[in-house]
Amino acid sequence: RYVAKIMKAVNSLLARLQSWRLSMFSQPLEEADATILEFHPLGTAKDGVLQARLLLQVTPRQGRNYVAECNHSFQQDELHHLGTGTRIRIYFHRQNPLKIHWMKEGNPFLHG
């Protein structure tokens, strides 16, 4: 009898977790501006692509600013843009704002 109750509770919890997980990944990405607070090169790949870790101050259109960290690969022609204070455009999940996605299309660097 207790085993049945425990199994029912576990199944209910698993169903809630699955629902939460699906909702996390079905959420559209939100666009935000961000300012590079720190730029740490991690190394260069064989093809000359630089791997770096960025500390960003994210400014979402709604809600409070926050700080997040992300890793990204940069082409050689992008390196002259990088540095503390550089403003970029990123995407994030509203449910998980620390999960940052770099813009894949267009120029992510903001000028002015």
Buried (B, 14 or more C-beta within 10 A) or exposed (E): EEEEEEEEEEEEEEEEEEEEEEEEEEEEEBEBBBBBBEBEEEEBEEEEEBBBEBBBBBBBEEEEEBEBEBEBBBEEEBEEBBEEEBBBBBBBBEEEBEEBBBEEEEEBEEEE
